[in-house]
Each structure stands twice: as C-alpha cells, then as structure tokens.
Amino acid sequence: MYYDNAILAIKQIETDVSIPMSSIRSDAPGFTSSGSAQPTFLVEVNAVIVSQIISISVPNKNGESNVNQIQVQFYDTNGEVVRKDNGEAWIVETIRGVTIVQQLVPQIPIGKFEIKIISTTDEKLPTNITLVVIGCVPEQYSSTTVVSASIGSSGTPSANITTVTSLSSTTLLTGTTPGCVLGQWEDWSKCSPECQYVRTRYRSRSVISGSCQEPTYETEQCLNIACEECTITRDKYREQLERDPPNDDFVGYLINSTTLLVTDISIKIDDKIDRNASIFIDNCTQLACKPNGITKEKVPCLDDCKYQSWSEWSECNASCAQTGVRIRSQNLIPTYLFNPLCARQIIETLPCVGDPCPCIEGFNCTCDVTDWCQWSSCSEKCGTGQQKRTRQFKTSGNENCTRINLYETRPCNTQCCPVDGKYTEWSNWSNCSKSCDSGVQQRNRSCTNPSPSCKGEPCKGNSYQTQVCNAHSCEPNCTDGKIYHECANDCDRTCDSLTCDNQCRRPDRCIQGCICPPPQVMAPNGQCVDRKECVCHLPADGTVLINGESNIRDPCTRYTCKDGCIIKENQNCTVCEWSQWGPFTDCSDTCNGTQSRFRTYSGQNCLDERTEEDRRTCSSNCTVVCTMTTQNGTIITYKVGEVIEETPCNKTICLETGILETQPNDGVNIDGQWTLWADWTPCSQTCKGTRHRSHLCASPEPQCAGQTCMPSSDSEVGYITDNSNRTVLQEIQYENCNEICTTTTMTTTPATTSVTTPHTNCDIQNGTETITVPPQYVITNPNNPCEICTCHDGKLECGTICSENEKTCLLKQNQDPNYRYTWIPPSPGQCCGMCNKTKIESTCRLEILPAERIKVNDGKCISITEVSRERCTGGCESGASNMLEIGNEVYKFGNSTCTCCSPSEVYTEIITMSCEAIGTPRYHVDAKYIHIKSCDCKACES
C-alpha cells in the first residue's frame, strides 16, 4: 500500500524545479529529463513516518524506462552526510543493468537522499523515470504489517506496488511461533561488487510450515574496499611514466571499460577518473585507477618482443640444378608474462640453387678448383667494409666447365661510424626589431651539416646570435630614467641582447644613445626593468618562458628561463635510435649472388644496441636459364622471365638468378575483416544468466596470402560452413547478465527458455518457402541480402555483412588525428558505405610574424615601437590573431572562422600607443597587447 506523507518533496537539483510526486510514482507515466543526461533528484523523507528505508529503485516497467544505472547518496535527519566508519561519505552506485539499491542502504533514519541517473540503455536522455521507496513504518502510524511506501500523494492502494513483510523500526521480533518449521539456510552468496563502499553477502531460508517470526533473510559485511576516484596529478604522472607531463597537460584518452576501445574523451592533468577506469597512453602502456591509486600497466605489444641472435644460414636444400632456399632463424626470448603478439620464431629465407648436376656429354661439367684463399682484411673500420677471397681452376682449358664462382665477398665491421655534428652557414641578419631605442637583430644556423649520429659529438657553439641595432634615442633627450652612454649598442643593454651563453655579438663600432642605468636593461616596450623580468625565447620555435619557467623539448633536455637567459640542462635519459642505412656491399657472386647493407640501433645510455641487415639478390655478367627435372628424369629449361605456372594467387617465374620462384600476383592478397558485431542475444535467465554476440571474418574474407581476422583473447573461435562449402571464421563473445538478483522481498519470474542442443537446425521463411539451416552453417538472409545468418544452438542469428558503419568510422577519427575520416553512406542497391581517409597536411601550430607597429582606428592610434606578432595556423586554422585593449574598446586582428586552431595560452604586454582625436593634440596611452604563447585545436566560440 502507499503511505501518505512518507515523502515530503522532490526536486531536480540541476534546474531547482520541484516535481509533482504524482507524476513520478510507479503507476504514473514517469518523469522525462529534457536537458540533462545525468539528472540528480533530491528526495526529502518524512523521518517521523519512515523510520528506516529498506530499498530504493527506479523500476523499468516492461521496458518503458531507459534508466540503466543509478547512484544514491544519503543524509541523516539533521541534513548531514551519512558517513561510514572510515569517514567516507555513504554513496552507493549500482552496476549497469541494476536500478535498485537494497542491501547497502544505511540502517539509520534517513532525512533525505540524492538519486542520480548514471546511464541509460540507449545512451539518450533518461525517460519515464519513476521512483519506488520501500521502508519501515512504526506501529503507532500503521496498525497493519504492510510497510511498503511509494512516492505519491493519493494514499490509494495499488496492486502494482510490491509489499514486504513487516520490519517495524521500533520492534525486532526474533521469537519462534509454535508450529513454525524453517528450512536450512542456503549457502552465502558472493560478496557484492568490489567497487562499493560497504561489501556484503546474504543468505536466506524458507518457511516450511506455520507462522514464523525468526528472520528468513540475513546479511553480513565482507572486506571493506572503498570505491574511489583517482586524480591524475603531475607527481603521479612523473612517478608512473618517468617523464614530465607535456605543456598542454594532455595525458591520454579514456578506454571504454565495456568494449575496451579507445574513446575520444581526453584526460588531462588534475582530471579524475573512476575506480578501475583506464587511460590509453601508447600501444604498450595504460594508466589505471587501482585501490592504491594511479598505476602504470603494461599491455602486450610488439615492442616487448625480444629475440636471440640470428642463427647461421643453412645449406641450400635444393637438388642439383634445382631451386631451393637457405634458412636462418631467431627464437623468442621467453618472459614470465605471455605476449600473444610475439611470434615464437622468426624465419628468413634466401633463394639458392643446388649444386651442378653430374656431367653428361659436356653438359653441367664441373671442373676441379683450388681451395679458397684467406679472407682479405676489412676495407673499413666501421660503416660496413668488405672482405674478399678467391680460388682458381686447377686445370687449363676450361671452356666446357660449368660456370662456378671463383670470387667471393662478405661484409665486415657493419657497425655505424660516429658522425660529429657541424653547423650550416649563418643566415642573414633579420630586420631590426626597433627603429630607435636599441632594437635587436638575429641570425641562426642549424646543426645539420651533418647532424650528429651514432654517438658523434654535438655541434659546439650557439645556434643563434643577436646584436643591438638602431641604438640611437627616439627622443632628443634621455627620458624615463634612462642615461646617456657612449656605447648604447653594446650587449646587455636590452632584454633581447643579454650576453647569456655568448650568443650576443658585440658591435664593431659603438653608437651613442640612451640606456637603462645598470644593472637594469630595456624591455621591448622601452621601459627599464630588472633582468628577472625579461622573458626568454626558445630558439627552435620562439616559445616564450617567463623567469623560473621550464620547458622540456625532448626526453633528454630541459630548458629553464633564468634572469632572461636560457639554461640548458641535459637529463640522464636513455635514447635509442636507428642510424641511416649504409651503402650496399658489392655483389657476393658474379652470378646468383647477394648484397647487404646495415644500420645500427644505438644511442645515449642505450642498453639494446644491435645491428640490422637488409639483404637482396644480385647478379651480373652471366647468362642463365632455369632448369626443372620431371618425374621421368627429363631436364626442362626455361628462359629468364618465362612464367611456368600461374594460379589466381601466385605465379612461378624464372628469375635472372637461375631460380624458379613462386611470387604472389599483384593486388590479390586481401586481408580479412570482421563484420560488425550482431546484437547481444537476450539474457538466458532473469537471475545470473549469460548472453552472447557474434561476427564473421567475411567483410571481406581473407584471400590468397592475406591475413585472417584476429580474435580477442577471451572469445570463442570456430569455423562454420557457407552454402559454397567454404569455411568461415566466426568469433563469439559471452558475458554475464542480470548478475544482481532481487531478494525474497521482490517477486521474480524465471526466464522461459527452450531446450536446444548444438545440433538443432534452424528455419527461416522466404515467402512461402521454409529454408532449413543446419547448425554451424552460414547463409545470406533471403529477406535481406545485406545480412548473413548463422544457426547457433537452434536459434538463427543475423547480422550485417559490413565491417564498418558511421560510428566505427568516427572512432577512427578520434584515434588518428593525422587523418580525416569521412563516412560515405551506401549508394542505392549497395549494402555497405565507406569510411574515406584523407591525410591532414598540416597541424595546428604557432606562427611567428614579423614585428611591426600596431595600428587601429584607421591609423589614428599607432604603437610607438614595433611589436612582435603571432598567429595560429595549420590544418585546423582559425585565422585568429592578436587582440588589443584600449580602455573598454577591444580590437581583434585576423579573420576568425568557425574552424578550431585557436590560442590556448596567452600573455599580456603593456605597449604605448600614440593616438589623436579631433580638436586635441596627439597623446600617449598604455594598452594591453595580448600575445599568443601556444595554439591548440578546439571548438571555436560562437
């Protein structure tokens, strides 16, 4: 029954709007959220009438409501947050698919509670929200034993509301009535999910006969593990990833805990993530929220695969005059963690030809040769040299001898040579930054002539220089505290001409002018400041740092601004990188030989130094044919380039090396792709059931040497047969459903399932014809040619033949910022659309513009000095540039569009503007000039 005045009021917190209780009771249509995906409702309870709450639920009446998950926070009768023994707020959050809170309700009088809708079944706004609260009513308010209360105001009994056995908040009955017969206690249930503030388990027993007052249901507490949030702090980032966070504080992308796919939700420093949530860092690393906080997790990736050294090349496995291969291999170094991406063994093959056949009437006659001479010394100390050796025929008159190699080479000293870096020539001096009052010119050079490599020495000296220019005063006399000096164009006069690391070039001739009294220097706006007020500009890209600020440009170097100078600090880091490929060696044989080139993997503190070989076949100065011996012993010869046999996938051709080689035909190797997942099947039962979904490697199927589809490690994989008697790979995923079951206080109905076996056929109707589909068989849906159907456990399961849709295409966009993905819907008569991929040629970046005097109001206001300028440009260019504020007036430069490359960090410079107005002399006014420090792609305002 409903109890009047059990609930005093309900309102939605986000809108502060009260909700009529009659619209949200269980027999009403319910409340629909119009603006919030996760609305929160504050429910005030009449604690005089409701002495204890037993359960709170958002019922899903025959699927009318889409609410899928809720969270409840409790307050006592004084309005204070209810807390657990450890002081944490008492908040209960259900898992997906459960919208009732029962065992975890605090066993104290509740004054109010907040109930928040966490998620919906269709990811749309919550609809048809109704609320049922079941609680205890003291005996002085109810003479009956019915204590169920539902939100409402009519007080009229309703058959739709579940009632529970009396649980008076004032009297606890534990005696046994005569004639009461109770069954044995059932086994304890599993503990409730770990991510709960209070973990519990329960058991129950049934009344066999009589009227019993002893409890038939009891709970007990399991190990307390709080459901906590994790904050991604800078210290945690450094501790786990052993590097500083990037300048934009970007950490990574959130991983969907259900699909395990990387989402487009970006996580930054100081963001919070839920317990057990994970963040994608790179293909090998994730950050996860664990009970002890943020923890780095290694995930299987190819970078972790380590192998032993290559074995020696085997002997040629071919018969005489036949083609064969030489083989070498390297084995996986096992680790205690199994990595499914690592091949247990890598095998390389090299084509070869068997020894010449016995001499028959002058054909294939091999003449005797001497032993090989010793190998010569290596021609180079590093960077791949060569060794040579020779042999000779033992007899003269060798015209009938089969051609044999008398000369061999092999590579040696394949490690790369250290290359010291050298600077390019200086560029021309830039234009002077000021027309008077000591401007600055710059020139630069790069360490690319050549760049240092293979542990070579870096370039010595500075990559850029400055010098003072236009040092003469703008005014006839020195003003604003400046003093006259004979050498106003010397270094250390302005912020931009500080000596620092000797990058300022002293003048060949002094120029008289005004300077700031030492130790002060002149700022870009002409004012005298202390050196610590000077900003620093990184020479590589002009990034601005203020005094004390640091910037890490690469894992090994930190730049810090100190008193206007850049301090470069080398970090104790590890850098491993590949050198450039060296040149190919000479051909090892005048016919049917090989060439090799090498590169070295090394660097600072690199412990994994190794050399990689790239080998190719070569031949010269020989005329050969390919031979093949038939079963009856006949020797057949083929010309070079002749195709001996061809199939849809391969062709066998005679190479110029005298080898018969089978090669794949161009464009025939097609990798298999999974079709989209079919919908999840219904749960097998209403309490602790299972459900599954499947898809096929058929969009397209792998062809020729194309790769087959890769299933997940926790999936079931098997082959089924199509109507052409071909086998198709099928992947099936299973998951538990309806894991939290209602207790004995709620009515449950077991799901009705038909008994099937894996060998049960399925039927599908095609007009008036019934088609029988055998188990583990796949056919095209006769009613929809864009679907394929399989027979699984006697049930027909159909899904699309397409491997992509608009949603999966957009997911690619989120995971690959270097390309633009566009979904093209299917044309009429086609089943599948296409995800078009185009390269984004440039990315959002900061561009430094030439300094100039700033003009506004048709030139009526002009800056008295030239001002450095910046703008955002790139693949998501917005055209936005600097801003100027004079009093209450704001002037924007650049033509901003609705694209998304915009300023992300700015700083302010005070500049002096010379303005004029009608009837008044020209006057000076200070203005705020907004500089751009960095740019980022984001949604533009308005």
N, C-alpha and C positions, 0 to 999 in steps of 0.2 A: 504494500500500500504506500501511497505518498503521504508524507507528513508535512502539514502546513508549517511555514516559517522556519523550516530546517535550514534553508539557505536565505540569507538576508539580501544579497545583491551580487550582481555580476557585471563586470565592465571589461572592455578590451583596452589593455594598457597603452598600446601604440596610439590609439585615437582618443583615449579618455572618454569613450562613449559607453553609456550603460546599455545593457542588452536585456530586453524583456525576458523574464525567466520562462514564460510560457512558450517562447519560440525555440528554446534550446533543450526542453525536456524530451524524453525518449519517444513520446508519441507525437511529437511535432515534426514539421519538415526539417528543422535544424537551421543553424546559422551558417552563412557563406561569407568567407573573407573576400573583401573587394580590393584590397591593396597590399596586404602583407602575405608573404609566402610562409612565414612562421609566426602567426599571431599568438599573443600571450593574453590569457584571461585571468583576472583577479576575482576569486570567489570568496565571499565573506560568509562564514559559517556561524550559525546561532549555537555557540558553545554551551548554552544552558540546556538546549534541547538535544543536541548531538554531542554526547559525552565522549565518543570515540568513533573514528572513521575506520571502516573495515576495508573498503576498496573505492577506487576512483577509476572510471572508464569512459572512453569515447566509443560507444558501440557502433559497429558497422552493420546497419540493418539491411541484410540482403544485398550488400554491395552498394547501397545508396551513398554512403560517405566514402571519400577517398583518403581519409586520415590513416597513416601507416605507422606512426611512431610519435610518442609524447614524452614530455618531461614535466615533473611536478616538484615544486619547492614549497615547504611547509613553514607556517608561522604559528606561534602559540597564541593564547588568549590575550596576551599583553602586546601583541603585534611584533614580538621579537622573533628573529630567525631561529627555527629549531635546529639544534646542533647535535652532532654525535659526541661520543665520549672523547674523541681526539680533537674536538673543537671545530671540525669542518661542518659547513652548512649541510643540512639534510636535504639532498636533491636526488631524486630518483629518475633515471632515464631508461625507457624500455628499449629493447632491440627492435629492428624492423619487423613489421607484421604483428606486433603486440601493442595493443592500445588500452591495457588495463594495468593499474598498479595495485597490488593486493598485499603480498607478504611483507613489503618494505614500507608500509605506512607506519609512522611513529605511533607507539602505544600510549599517547597522551592526548588530552583535549586539544583540538586544533581550532584556532580563531579564524584563520584564512589560509588559502593556498593559491599559488600561481600554477596554471597548467598551460604549457607551451606546446604548440603543434610543431614537431621537428621535421617531419617529411610526409609526403603523400605518395600514393601508389602510382600516380600518373605524372608526378613532378609538376602538377599545376597547382593553382591556389586551392586551399582547403575548402571543401563544400560540404553542406548538410551536416554541420558539426552539432552533435547532441552530447549531453553530459549526464552520467548517472553516478550518484554518490550513495553508497550503502554504509550505514553507520548504526551505532547503538543509541537507544533512547531510554533514559531512566524510567523506572516503573511509575513514578508519580505523573509522567506525561503520557503513558500508554499502559492500558490495562491488559493489552494483548501481548503475545510473544513475538509479534512481527515488528522488526526493527529496521526494515529497508526504507530509505528515504531517497527520493529522486528530486532533482531540481525542478521546481514548479510551484504554482501558487493555488491551484484549484482544490487540492486535498482530496480529489476524487480517486477511488481505487482504479487500478489499471491492470489488466491481465498481462500486459507486455512487460511489466517490471518484475524482475526476479526477486523473490523473497528469500530470507535466510533464517536459520534457527536463531532463537533469541540469545543475544550476547549482552546482557544488561551490564552497563558500565558501573553499576553500583553493587551488583551481587555476582559472585563467582560460584557456580554450582558444580561440585565435584563428587557428590554422593552417588550411590547406585540405588536405583529404584528396584524393589522386589520384582522378580520376573525378567530383569534385564539380562540379555545374553549378548555379549560383544564378541566380534571376530578377532583374530590375531592382527597385530599391527603389520602393515605392509613394510617392505624394505624402504629405507630412507631414499629419497630422490637425490639426484645430483645437485650439487650446490648451484645456486643461481649464477648468472654470468659474472666473470671475474671483475669486469668494469662496473662495479656497483659500490656504493658507499657501505652497505651492510650486505654481506653474502649470507644467504640462508638456505636451508634444505627442509623438506617437510615429509611427513608420512601420515597415513590415515588408516582407519579401520571401520568396519561396517557394523550396524546393529542387526543382529540375527533375529532377535525377538524381544518383545517387551518395550517399555518406555525407559530410556537410559538418560541419565544426566552426566555421566562421565564424558570427557571430550573424545570425539571421534577424529580429530584432526589436530596435529601439533607441529610446531616448527622449532628449529634450533639454529643458532648462528654458526656460520663457517668462519674461516680465516678472513679477517678484515683487510681488504685491499681497496684503497680509495680509487675512484675514477677521476683521474687528474688531467689537467691540461698541461701542456709543455710550452714554454716560451722560448723562442729561438733567439737567445741573447748573443751578443758579439763574442763573449767569453766562451759560450758553449760551441759556437761556430768554430772558433780558433782551436778549442780543445779537441773537437772531434775530427775536423778536416785538416788541422795543422797548417792553416793559412788564414790570412786576414780576409774579412768579407770584402766584396767589391764595392766600388764607390757608390753604386746605386742601391746597395743593401739587398740586392736580389739573392735569394738563397736557392730556390728551385721551384718545381711545380708539384702540386699535391697529387697523390696517386689515389685513384678510386679504389676503396677497400673491397668493393664487390667484384669489379671487372679487372682490377689490377692494371688498368690502363692509366697512362699519364694524362691528367686533365689540363685545362688551360688556366687553372687557378694558381696564380703566382704567390709565393710565400716570400716575405722579406724579413729582415732583422726586426725583432721585437714582436712579430706576429705570434699568435697562439694556435696550437693545433691540438686536436682531441687525442686522448689515450689510444694507442695502437695505430694512429694515423702515420703515414709515411710520406716523405718528400723525395722526389727524383732529383738527384744531383748530377749523375752521369750514368753511362751504361753499366758501370761497375759499382756504383755507390748510391746508397739511400740513407736518409736520416729518419729515424723512427722515434715516436713518443713511447717510452717504456716506463715501468714503475719507478725506475731510478732516473728518469729524465730523458733528455735527448741523447740518442745513441746512434753511432755510425754503424751501418750494416753493409757488409759486402754482399753483392749479388753475383751469381755466376756470369762471367763474361770472358770473351776470347783473350783479353789482356792477361788473364790469370793462368793461361795455358803455358807451361814451361816444358821444354823438351831437351833430351840428351843430344849430344853432338851427332852429326851425320855419320853413318857407317861408311865403310869403303864401298866403292862401286863393285858390283858383282861382275862375274864374267858374262859375256854375251851368251844368251840362252838359245841362239838360233843354230839350226843345222847348217851344213856347208852351203854357202852362197844364198842362204835364206835370210829374211829379215827377222830381227828379234829385238830384245831390249836388255839393257843393263839397269840394275836396280840398286838404289840405296835408300835407307830409311832412318828415321829418328823416332824414338819412343817417348811417350809422355812420362814425365817425372811425376809419380803419384803423390797426392797430398791426402791429408786426413779428411778433407771435405771433397765429396764427389762433385765434379763440374760436368754437367751433361753436354756442354758446348765443346768440350775438348775431345778431339779425336785421339784414340789410344795410340795410333801410329800414323805418321806421315810418310808416304812413299813417293819417291821421284823416279821417273824412268827416263832413259836416254836411248834413242834408236841406235841400232847397230846391225852389222851384217856378219853372218857366220864365217868361219874360215873357208878359204877356197876349196872347192871340191877336188877329188883326185884327178890327176892329169889324164885326159882321154884324147888321144890323137892330137896333141898340141893345144888342146883347149883346157883352160884352167890349170896350166902347168906352173907350179911354184918352184922357183929356183932357190937354192940354199943361200942364206945371208949370214953375215957375221953377227956376233952378239952386239948389243947396244954399247956405245961408248959411255963414259961417265957424264952425268949432267953437268953443264957449264955452271959457273957462278951466276947468281941472280943479277939481272941488269939494273935493278933499282933497289934502294934501301927501304923504300916504302911506296905506297901508292900503286902497287901491282907491277912487279917486274916479270921477266920471263927467263926460264932456263931452257937450254936446247941440248939435244943429243942426237947422234947419227949412227948409222950402220951401213954396210956395203954388201953387194953381191960377192959371193966367193969365187965366181967364175966370170969369164968374159963371154961376150956373145949372148946377151940376154934378151934378144928380140922376142922369143917365144914365151918368156916368163910372164906370168900374170902379174899385173901391177901390184906392188907391195910398198908399204911405207918405209922409206929409208931415213925419215927426218921427223922428229917429234919435238913438241914444245909443251911446257906446263907453266902455269902462273906461280909466282912466289912473292913473298913479302906483300901480302894483299892488304895489310892494314893501311889506313889513310895517313897521309903526311900532314903534320901540323902546318896550318897556314896562318901567318900573322896578319892581323888586320891593318889596312892602310887607308888613310883619308883620301877622299877626292879633292880636287882643287876647290879653293874658296869661291863661293858665289859672289856676285856683285853686291856692293853695299846697298841696303834698302834706302828708300827716301827718308829724309829726316822727319822724326815724329812731330817736331815743332818748327815754326818759322822763326822763333826767337826764344829767349829764356832757356837755353840749353835743352835741345831735343836729343834724340838718340838714333843712331843708325845701327843696323845689324847685318851680319853676314853669317853663313853657315856652310858646313861641309858634312859629308856622311862617311861613315866607316864601311864603305862598300867597294873598295878598290885595292884588294878584295875584302870581303867580310872575313872576320876570324872564324876558323873552323878547326875541328879535330884537335882541340886543346891548344890552338895557337894563341898568341898574345893579342889582347885587345889593342885598339888604337890608343896612342898616347897623346895627351893634349886635349883641348876643348873642341867640341863640335860646333860651337858658335862663338862669335865675338861681337862686342859692342864698342861704339866710340861716340863721344859727345860731338854734337854739331849745332850750328846756329846758336852759339853761346852768348851772343850779344843780347843786351837787355831789350825788352819790349817797350819799356818806359824810359824817358830821358834820365831819370834818377832811380836809384835803388829804393824800392818801397817794401812794405810788409815785413820789415825786419831784416831784409837782405843786405849784404855788404858788398862793396866793390872789391874785385880781385883781378890781378894781372893775368891769371890763367884760369879763366872761368870754364874752359873746355877740357879740363883735366878729369881723370877718373874720380869716382867717389863724390861727385858733385850732386848727382840726382839718384833717385831710386833705381833707374834703369841703367846707370853707368857705374855700379858698385864693382870694385875690383874682384871680390869673391875669389874664385879659383883662377885668377889671371885671365878671365875672359874679356876684360875691358882693355882696349888698345889705347895706350897713351898717345896724345897728339904729337905730331911732328913740329907744330908751331902753336904757341899759346895765343889765345884771344881774350881780350879784356871783356869783363862783364860782371853781372851781379850773381852772387852765390848765397846760399844759406850759411849762417855762421856755424862752423864745425862745433860739435860732431853732427849737427843736423844736415839733412840733404833735402833736395827739392823733389816733391811728389809730382806726378803727372799733371795735377791741377794747378801747379805753381806755388803751392803752399810749402812752408818749411816744416818738416816732420822728423821725428827720430827714426833711426834705421829699422827698428822693430815694427814700425807702422807701414813699411814698404811691403808690397805683395811680391810673390815670386811667380815667374812664368816658366813652366817646364819647356825646354827647347824643342821636344819632339812634336807636341801638338798645341802648345800655348796654354795648357791647363793652368789655372790660377790657384795658388796656395797662399793662405794668409800665414802670419807668423806662428810657428809651432805646429802647423798642419802638415800631415804626412800623406804620401800617395805611393802605392805600390804599383809600379808599371809592369813588372813581371815577377815571377816567383822568387827571383834572386836579388832584386834591387829595391830599396826603399829610398824615396826622395822626401826630404824634410825641409821646410822653409824656416830659416833662422836668420833674423836681422836682415832680411832682403836677399839672402843668398841661399842657393840650393845646396843642401848637404846630401851627398850620395853615399848610401850605406849598403854594402854588399851583405846579403843574407847567407847564412850557412845552409844552402839548399842543395838539392840533387837535381841535375839536369842531364837527361839522356836524349840524344837526338841522332838521326842518321846523317852521315856525310853524303856528299854528292857521289853518284856513281862514277867510278873510274873508267878509263877507256877499255875497250875490248882488247884482249890479247890477240896475238897472231893466231891463225888457224893451226890447230894441232897436227893436222894431216893435210897433204896436198889434195886428198880426196876423202870424203866422208869423215871430216874432222869436226872439231868443236872449238868455240871461242868462249871465253869467260870474262866477266867484269865483276868488280867487287865494290861494296860500300861497308862502312864501319859504323856501328852503334856505340857511341861513347859520349863523354861529357864530364862536367864537374861533379865529383863525388859519385859517378855512375858505377854501380857495382855489377851491372849486367852488360858489360862490354862484349860485343860479338861482331863477327864479320859475315856478311851475306853474299852469296854468289848468284849471278844471273848467267845462265849458260844457253848458248844457241848453237845449232849445227852450221857447218860451213863446208865449202868445197871449192876447188879451183884447179884449173889445168888438168882436168880428167874428163874423159868421156865414158859414161857408164850406161848400163842397161840394168833393168830389174829382171831377176830370174825366179821362176817358181817350178818346183818339181811336182809332177802329178803323181797319182797313186801307182801308175804303172811304171814310174821312173823316168818319164819323158821330161826334159827340161824346156820350159817355155820362157821366152824372153819378151820383155815389154819396153817400149821407148819411154824416155822421161816425159812425164806429163800425161801419159796414157791412163785412162780410167779403166780399171779391171772389172770392178763390180760396183753397183750403186743400189742403195735401198732408200726408202723415204727419209731415213735419218742420217745415213752415212754413205760415203763412197771410198773405195780403195783405189789409190793412185800411185804411180811410180814416181818417186822423188829423184832429184838430181844426185842424191847421195847413194843411189842404187838400192833404195829401201822401198818396199811395198808398205804403204801406211794407210790405215783406215782413218779418215777425217770426217768430222761432222759436217753436214750440209749447212750452209748459211741460213740463219733465221728459223731453224726447225726446233731448236731446243727451247721449250716453253716451260717455265716453272709453274707448278700447280698453285692454286689459291683456294682458300676456303670460301664456301658460300657463307652468307650471313647466317648467324645463329637463328634457328627456328625458335618460336615462343616456348617458354617453360611449360611443361605439362602441368595439369592440376596436381595439387598435393595428394599423395596416395591416401592420407587419412587426416582427420582433423586434429589429431594429437600425435606429435613426434612422427611425422611422415617424411617422405622423400619426394623429390620431383627431379626431372631431367630435361635436357635440351640437347640438340644435335645439329651438326652441319657436315657437309661433304666436301672433299677435295675435288671439286668439279667445276670451278669457275675461274680459269679452265682446269681441266685435268693436266697433269704433267705429261709432256710429250718428249720423245727421244731421250736426250740426256738431261732434260730439265729436272730441277729439284722438286721433290714431293713436298707436300704441306707438312709443317712442323706442329705436332700437337702439344698441348700443355702437359706438364709432368703429372698432374693429378687427374687426368682424363682417362676414359676408357676408349681404346682404339681397336678397330676391326675393319674387315673388308666385307662389302656387300656386292651383289651382282646386279647389273642393269639388264635391260631387255636385249642387249647385243652380246650377252655373256661376258662382258668385261667386268673386272673387279674395280670397285671404287672405294677409296679410303674414307672411313666415317669416324668422327670423333664425338663422344658422348660425355657430357658433364653432369654429375649428380650433386645435389645439395640437400641438406636437411630443411624441413619446413614445419611450421606450427610447432616449434620446439618448446615453447612455454604453454602448458596446458592449463585449462581452467580447473579450479579446485572443486571439491564436492559442494561448495556453495553456489556453483554455477551449473546450469544444465548443459550437457554436451551431447552431441549426436555423432556417432562414428560415421566416417565416410563409407559410402556403399561402393565397393569395388568388385568387378567381375574377375573371376579366377581365370587367368590365362597362363599359357606356357610359351617359352621361346619358339615353339614350333607351330603356333597358331597362325593360320592365314588371315589376311585382311581383305575386305571387299571395298570397292569404290564404284560408284554409279556413274555411267557415261550414257546419259539419256536413258533409254530403256534397257541398255546392256549393263550387266554387272561384271566387273573385271575383278578377278581374284589375284591378289598379290601374295606370293609366298613370303615367309619370314626372311629377314636379311636380304631383301630384294629392293631395288630402286626403279621407279618408273616415272615418266613425265605425267603430271596431273592432266588427265584428259579434259578436265573442265577449266584448266588454267595453264596454258603452255609455259608460263613464266615460273612455275613451281615444279619441284620434284618431290616425290613422296617415297617414304620407306615404311616397311612393316616392322614394328618393334613390339614384341610381346603381345601380339594380337591387336594392336592399335595402329592406325595409319597416321603418320606424322608427316606433314607437308611444310616445305619452306621454300624461299625464293632461290632461284638459280644464280642470283647476282652475288658478287663478292664485296660490293660497296653500295652505300647509299649516301644521302646528303649528310647524315650525321657522322659517318665514318670519314667522309671527305673533310668535314670541318675539324675533326680530331687531328687529322694530319697537319692542317694549318696551325693548330695550337702547338704541335710538337716540332715543327720545322719552319722557323722564322725566315730562312733564306729563300723560300719558295712561296709562291702564291697559289693556293688551291681553289679551284672554282668548280662547283657542281653543275654539270650539264645534264638536264633531265633526259630520259629516253625519248627518242623520236617515235612517232606513231608507228605501230607494228613491231616495235622493239621492246625487250623486257628490261634491259639494264641501261642506266645512264653511265656517265663517265666523269671521273674526277680529274680535271685538267690541271696540270702542274706547269707553272712558268717560273723562271728564275727572276728573283728581285735583284736588279743590277746594283743597287746601292742601298746602304742602310743609313738610318738617321745619325747625323753627326754634327759637331760644332764646326763652323767655318769662320776663320778669322778674316775680316775685311780690312782694306787699307784705312788707316786713320784719316779723318777729315774733320773740318769744323762743322758742327751741327747747326742746321738752320730750320726754323719753324716760322709760322705766320708770314709766309711769302718773303722770308729773309729779313723780317723786321726784328727778329731775335736770332743772334748768332753767337756761338761759343767763341770765347776769346782765344782758345787754343784748339789744336787738333785733338780729337778724341778717338781712342781705339774702338773698333766696332766688331760685332759678331752677328751671326745669324744661324738658324737651324736649317739644315738642308739634308737631302738624302732621299731614300726610297719612300719615306712617308712624309715628304716635305710639306710643311705648312706655310712656308713663306714668312713666318713670324720673325720679326727683328726686334730691335731695342725699343725702349719706352723712355719718355722724358716727362717729368712733372714740374710745372711752374705754378706754384701756389696750388689752386684747386683744379687747374687745367692739366689733362693728361694727353700726351701726343704719342701715337703708335707709329712706328716705322715698319715698312714691309707690308705685303699684301697677304694677310692671313686667310687661308681657305679652311675647309672642313676636314682636311687630312690631319695626320696625327703626329708629325715630328715637331715637337714644341719644347720650349725651355723647361728643364726640370730643376735646375739650380741657378740662382741669380745672386748678384751682389750689387751694392749701390756705390756710386762715386758722385761726390759733390763737384759740379763744374760751374764755372762762372759764365753767364750769358750776358751779352751786350744787346739791350733792347731799345727800341724807340717807339714813341707814341705821339699822336698829333698834338701839337701845342706844347710839348715838353721836350727838354734836351735828352739825348741818349743817356741811359742809366744802366748800371750793372746789377744783376740779381743772381743769387745762388740757386741752382736747380739740381734735382736728383736725377742722375743718369743711370738707368738700370742696365747693367752688363749681364750677359749670359755666360754662365760658368760651364754648363753642360746641357745636352739635349737628350730627349727620350721620346719614343713613340707612345702616344697615349691619346685618348679621346679629347678632341678639341672642345672648348667651352662654346656654348650657344650653337 
